[in-house]
Amino acid sequence: VQEDLEKTKEELKSKVMSAHVPEPVHGENDNEEGDDSSAEASAELTSAAAYKDRSEEERMTEAEKNERVQKHLL
């Protein structure tokens, strides 16, 4: 069981490190007046998206770990 936990921990680390959050695409009609607030809002969205991606990966990793442990116990 300890081996499974270590393997899961390493998988989680590698997935989190390799997670890629795409940069927001700005349209050609963006005017410079709202750049500061747009950049701040964009940073908040990117941060939220990264957190959501990480949470999804953690759930998938947890499910995979549970499957491995169940197979090990059978």
PyMOL commands that place a pseudoatom at each C-alpha (Angstrom):
pseudoatom trace, name=CA, resn=VAL, resi=1, chain=A, elem=C, hetatm=0, pos=[0.000, 0.000, 0.000]
pseudoatom trace, name=CA, resn=GLN, resi=2, chain=A, elem=C, hetatm=0, pos=[2.887, 2.364, 0.798]
pseudoatom trace, name=CA, resn=GLU, resi=3, chain=A, elem=C, hetatm=0, pos=[4.278, 1.721, -2.687]
pseudoatom trace, name=CA, resn=ASP, resi=4, chain=A, elem=C, hetatm=0, pos=[0.934, 2.710, -4.218]
pseudoatom trace, name=CA, resn=LEU, resi=5, chain=A, elem=C, hetatm=0, pos=[0.858, 5.891, -2.166]
pseudoatom trace, name=CA, resn=GLU, resi=6, chain=A, elem=C, hetatm=0, pos=[4.376, 6.839, -3.254]
pseudoatom trace, name=CA, resn=LYS, resi=7, chain=A, elem=C, hetatm=0, pos=[3.554, 6.107, -6.897]
pseudoatom trace, name=CA, resn=THR, resi=8, chain=A, elem=C, hetatm=0, pos=[0.375, 8.195, -6.671]
pseudoatom trace, name=CA, resn=LYS, resi=9, chain=A, elem=C, hetatm=0, pos=[2.279, 11.043, -5.045]
pseudoatom trace, name=CA, resn=GLU, resi=10, chain=A, elem=C, hetatm=0, pos=[4.861, 11.063, -7.848]
pseudoatom trace, name=CA, resn=GLU, resi=11, chain=A, elem=C, hetatm=0, pos=[2.147, 10.892, -10.534]
pseudoatom trace, name=CA, resn=LEU, resi=12, chain=A, elem=C, hetatm=0, pos=[0.354, 13.833, -8.967]
pseudoatom trace, name=CA, resn=LYS, resi=13, chain=A, elem=C, hetatm=0, pos=[3.547, 15.881, -8.828]
pseudoatom trace, name=CA, resn=SER, resi=14, chain=A, elem=C, hetatm=0, pos=[4.329, 15.178, -12.480]
pseudoatom trace, name=CA, resn=LYS, resi=15, chain=A, elem=C, hetatm=0, pos=[0.787, 16.026, -13.606]
pseudoatom trace, name=CA, resn=VAL, resi=16, chain=A, elem=C, hetatm=0, pos=[0.702, 19.260, -11.628]
pseudoatom trace, name=CA, resn=MET, resi=17, chain=A, elem=C, hetatm=0, pos=[4.115, 20.283, -12.954]
pseudoatom trace, name=CA, resn=SER, resi=18, chain=A, elem=C, hetatm=0, pos=[3.114, 19.500, -16.547]
pseudoatom trace, name=CA, resn=ALA, resi=19, chain=A, elem=C, hetatm=0, pos=[-0.309, 21.184, -16.357]
pseudoatom trace, name=CA, resn=HIS, resi=20, chain=A, elem=C, hetatm=0, pos=[-0.565, 23.888, -19.004]
pseudoatom trace, name=CA, resn=VAL, resi=21, chain=A, elem=C, hetatm=0, pos=[-2.936, 26.813, -18.759]
pseudoatom trace, name=CA, resn=PRO, resi=22, chain=A, elem=C, hetatm=0, pos=[-3.435, 28.478, -22.158]
pseudoatom trace, name=CA, resn=GLU, resi=23, chain=A, elem=C, hetatm=0, pos=[-2.805, 32.200, -22.384]
pseudoatom trace, name=CA, resn=PRO, resi=24, chain=A, elem=C, hetatm=0, pos=[-5.913, 34.322, -22.953]
pseudoatom trace, name=CA, resn=VAL, resi=25, chain=A, elem=C, hetatm=0, pos=[-6.336, 35.524, -26.523]
pseudoatom trace, name=CA, resn=HIS, resi=26, chain=A, elem=C, hetatm=0, pos=[-6.974, 39.244, -26.955]
pseudoatom trace, name=CA, resn=GLY, resi=27, chain=A, elem=C, hetatm=0, pos=[-9.018, 40.498, -29.885]
pseudoatom trace, name=CA, resn=GLU, resi=28, chain=A, elem=C, hetatm=0, pos=[-7.749, 43.167, -32.260]
pseudoatom trace, name=CA, resn=ASN, resi=29, chain=A, elem=C, hetatm=0, pos=[-10.363, 45.648, -31.034]
pseudoatom trace, name=CA, resn=ASP, resi=30, chain=A, elem=C, hetatm=0, pos=[-9.027, 45.852, -27.476]
pseudoatom trace, name=CA, resn=ASN, resi=31, chain=A, elem=C, hetatm=0, pos=[-8.417, 49.450, -26.494]
pseudoatom trace, name=CA, resn=GLU, resi=32, chain=A, elem=C, hetatm=0, pos=[-5.636, 50.424, -24.133]
pseudoatom trace, name=CA, resn=GLU, resi=33, chain=A, elem=C, hetatm=0, pos=[-7.875, 52.181, -21.584]
pseudoatom trace, name=CA, resn=GLY, resi=34, chain=A, elem=C, hetatm=0, pos=[-8.970, 48.964, -19.901]
pseudoatom trace, name=CA, resn=ASP, resi=35, chain=A, elem=C, hetatm=0, pos=[-5.657, 47.118, -20.121]
pseudoatom trace, name=CA, resn=ASP, resi=36, chain=A, elem=C, hetatm=0, pos=[-4.927, 47.264, -16.390]
pseudoatom trace, name=CA, resn=SER, resi=37, chain=A, elem=C, hetatm=0, pos=[-8.315, 45.969, -15.319]
pseudoatom trace, name=CA, resn=SER, resi=38, chain=A, elem=C, hetatm=0, pos=[-8.332, 43.437, -18.152]
pseudoatom trace, name=CA, resn=ALA, resi=39, chain=A, elem=C, hetatm=0, pos=[-4.914, 42.145, -17.149]
pseudoatom trace, name=CA, resn=GLU, resi=40, chain=A, elem=C, hetatm=0, pos=[-6.025, 41.832, -13.529]
pseudoatom trace, name=CA, resn=ALA, resi=41, chain=A, elem=C, hetatm=0, pos=[-9.238, 40.043, -14.483]
pseudoatom trace, name=CA, resn=SER, resi=42, chain=A, elem=C, hetatm=0, pos=[-7.292, 37.814, -16.856]
pseudoatom trace, name=CA, resn=ALA, resi=43, chain=A, elem=C, hetatm=0, pos=[-4.835, 36.907, -14.091]
pseudoatom trace, name=CA, resn=GLU, resi=44, chain=A, elem=C, hetatm=0, pos=[-7.725, 36.025, -11.789]
pseudoatom trace, name=CA, resn=LEU, resi=45, chain=A, elem=C, hetatm=0, pos=[-9.352, 33.841, -14.442]
pseudoatom trace, name=CA, resn=THR, resi=46, chain=A, elem=C, hetatm=0, pos=[-6.059, 32.130, -15.240]
pseudoatom trace, name=CA, resn=SER, resi=47, chain=A, elem=C, hetatm=0, pos=[-5.501, 31.455, -11.550]
pseudoatom trace, name=CA, resn=ALA, resi=48, chain=A, elem=C, hetatm=0, pos=[-9.014, 30.064, -11.160]
pseudoatom trace, name=CA, resn=ALA, resi=49, chain=A, elem=C, hetatm=0, pos=[-8.601, 27.901, -14.263]
pseudoatom trace, name=CA, resn=ALA, resi=50, chain=A, elem=C, hetatm=0, pos=[-5.289, 26.545, -12.976]
pseudoatom trace, name=CA, resn=TYR, resi=51, chain=A, elem=C, hetatm=0, pos=[-6.907, 25.705, -9.634]
pseudoatom trace, name=CA, resn=LYS, resi=52, chain=A, elem=C, hetatm=0, pos=[-9.833, 24.001, -11.386]
pseudoatom trace, name=CA, resn=ASP, resi=53, chain=A, elem=C, hetatm=0, pos=[-7.455, 21.970, -13.582]
pseudoatom trace, name=CA, resn=ARG, resi=54, chain=A, elem=C, hetatm=0, pos=[-5.414, 20.959, -10.544]
pseudoatom trace, name=CA, resn=SER, resi=55, chain=A, elem=C, hetatm=0, pos=[-8.555, 19.891, -8.657]
pseudoatom trace, name=CA, resn=GLU, resi=56, chain=A, elem=C, hetatm=0, pos=[-9.717, 17.801, -11.615]
pseudoatom trace, name=CA, resn=GLU, resi=57, chain=A, elem=C, hetatm=0, pos=[-6.310, 16.118, -11.841]
pseudoatom trace, name=CA, resn=GLU, resi=58, chain=A, elem=C, hetatm=0, pos=[-6.324, 15.418, -8.104]
pseudoatom trace, name=CA, resn=ARG, resi=59, chain=A, elem=C, hetatm=0, pos=[-9.757, 13.790, -8.373]
pseudoatom trace, name=CA, resn=MET, resi=60, chain=A, elem=C, hetatm=0, pos=[-8.617, 11.646, -11.304]
pseudoatom trace, name=CA, resn=THR, resi=61, chain=A, elem=C, hetatm=0, pos=[-5.435, 10.675, -9.493]
pseudoatom trace, name=CA, resn=GLU, resi=62, chain=A, elem=C, hetatm=0, pos=[-7.428, 9.822, -6.370]
pseudoatom trace, name=CA, resn=ALA, resi=63, chain=A, elem=C, hetatm=0, pos=[-9.778, 7.639, -8.424]
pseudoatom trace, name=CA, resn=GLU, resi=64, chain=A, elem=C, hetatm=0, pos=[-6.819, 5.885, -10.069]
pseudoatom trace, name=CA, resn=LYS, resi=65, chain=A, elem=C, hetatm=0, pos=[-5.209, 5.344, -6.672]
pseudoatom trace, name=CA, resn=ASN, resi=66, chain=A, elem=C, hetatm=0, pos=[-8.436, 3.881, -5.307]
pseudoatom trace, name=CA, resn=GLU, resi=67, chain=A, elem=C, hetatm=0, pos=[-8.649, 1.483, -8.249]
pseudoatom trace, name=CA, resn=ARG, resi=68, chain=A, elem=C, hetatm=0, pos=[-5.048, 0.337, -7.711]
pseudoatom trace, name=CA, resn=VAL, resi=69, chain=A, elem=C, hetatm=0, pos=[-5.628, -0.205, -3.988]
pseudoatom trace, name=CA, resn=GLN, resi=70, chain=A, elem=C, hetatm=0, pos=[-8.832, -2.148, -4.651]
pseudoatom trace, name=CA, resn=LYS, resi=71, chain=A, elem=C, hetatm=0, pos=[-7.045, -4.388, -7.180]
pseudoatom trace, name=CA, resn=HIS, resi=72, chain=A, elem=C, hetatm=0, pos=[-4.219, -4.879, -4.692]
pseudoatom trace, name=CA, resn=LEU, resi=73, chain=A, elem=C, hetatm=0, pos=[-6.672, -5.949, -1.975]
pseudoatom trace, name=CA, resn=LEU, resi=74, chain=A, elem=C, hetatm=0, pos=[-8.471, -8.490, -4.203]
for i in range(1, 74): cmd.bond("trace and resi %d" % i, "trace and resi %d" % (i + 1))
show_as sticks, trace
zoom trace
